[in-house]
Amino acid sequence: MARIITWLGSSERAAVVVAVARWFAQRQRQVLIVTYCPNPTLEAALGVTLTPEPQTVSPGIHAVQLQSVVLLEQFWEELKALEARYLRFPFFRDVYGQELGVLPGLDSLLTLNALRVYRQDAQYDVILYDGASDRETLRMIGMPLLADWYYRRLSQVFAASELSRNVAPLLGPLLGAVLAGGWEQQPWDQPQAWLEDLLRQGQALVRNPQALTAYLVTDAQPAAVQLARWWWGSAQQVEVQVQGVLLTAGSPAAVAAAFAPLPVGTVTDLLDFDQVVPVPPPLVVDQAARRIQLFLPGFQKSQVKLTQYGPGLTVEAGDQRRHITLPPEWQGQGITSARFQEPYLTITF
C-alpha cells in the first residue's frame, strides 16, 4: 500500500509539495497529491485546476482536491451498504447523500476515510497530503488512537453500570428483531469485530514511519523555528514520527541544533525521503524500571500537564490530550515522581 507523507509548521508549502512530488516521480514512483478545497496556491504551483477526482498533472504525478460534500455522498453510500448487510430493516435507505450537509467535525473523518481508500489503490506508491491546517491534520491522524480509547473506556464504564445490567436481558430479543439473520447467529459480533479491526489498522498506520510520516516546513527565523518545534512535539501526542525538516528560506546549519536529531534540507536541496531516520519513539514504557518516558520536544514545563484517572494517565500538551493505559500491575497505584526536562517527560511509579 502507498506511503503517506504530510507536512507541519508552515502555510507556505506549495513549492515543497511540488518539489517532493517531482523527487519521487523522478525515481519512477506514482505520486498522488491530496489537498483540500480551495487551495489556489497549490493549483498555481501545479499549473492545473484541481478537481474532486484524481487527475494526472505530469508524468508520475496525480492530484485530487478533497471536497467534503462529495466525500460525504460517497461515505454515506458505503454506510448504507454496511447497514444493509447487518440490519433486517435498514434505517438510512431512504436518506440520500446528495441531501446531507457537512456537520462540524465531519471533515476530518471524511478526509481520513478518503486517505484510507487512496492508500489501498495499487496505482499509487506515495500520497502527499497537504492539509488545510496543522491542527486539523493532527486531529485527523490522532482519531484512531483517540477513538480506540473512547471505545475501550466507555465499554468498561457501560459494562460496570446499572444500566448495562438492566438492559442486557432485553438485548437478545431486540437484536434478534433488528439484525439480519436473527440473534442466534450473533451477527453483532461481525460489525463489532470490523470496528475493532479498523481501529487496529489505523493505529498501526500511525505508528509505522514507513507507512505514515510527517516533515516540518519552516524558515530559519527564530519565531518560525519555535512554532515548528511546537508542532513537532504536538505530533508526538498522536505518535507520528517526524522524519525531517525542510527550510523554505535560510541555512540548514542555522537550525540544525534546534531540530536534532532530524535531518534538515531545503526546497532546492531535498532530503532522501526513502530513508527512515532513527528518532526517539513518542512513548517508552519500561516495566522493569517502573517508568514511562514521553518524547515532547518544543514545549516548556508550564505547557505540559499530567493527570491520573481510572486505569491510565492523561498527558495534556500541544492543545491535545493523550491517554496512556497503564500496565495492569500499575493500575490503581499513584505516581511517585513526574519530571519534565525538555524534550522528555519522565514518570515513575
Secondary structure, 3 states (H helix, E strand, C coil): CCEEEEEECCCCCHHHHHHHHHHHHCCCCCEEEEECCCCHHHHHHHCCCCCCCCEEEECCEEEEECCHHHHHHHHHHHHHHHHHHHECCCCCCCCCHHHCCCCCCHHHHHHHHHHHHHHCCCCCCEEEEECCCHHHHHHHHCHHHHHHHHHHHHHHHHHCCHHHHHHHHHHHHHHHHHECCCHHHCCCHHHHHHHHHHHHHHHHHHHCCCCEEEEEEECCCHHHHHHHHHHHHHHHHCCCCEEEEEECCCCHHHHHHHHCCCCEEECCCCCCCCCCCCCCCCEEEECCCCEEEEECCCCCHHHCEEEEECCEEEEEECCEEEEEECCHHHCCCCCCEEEEECCEEEEEC
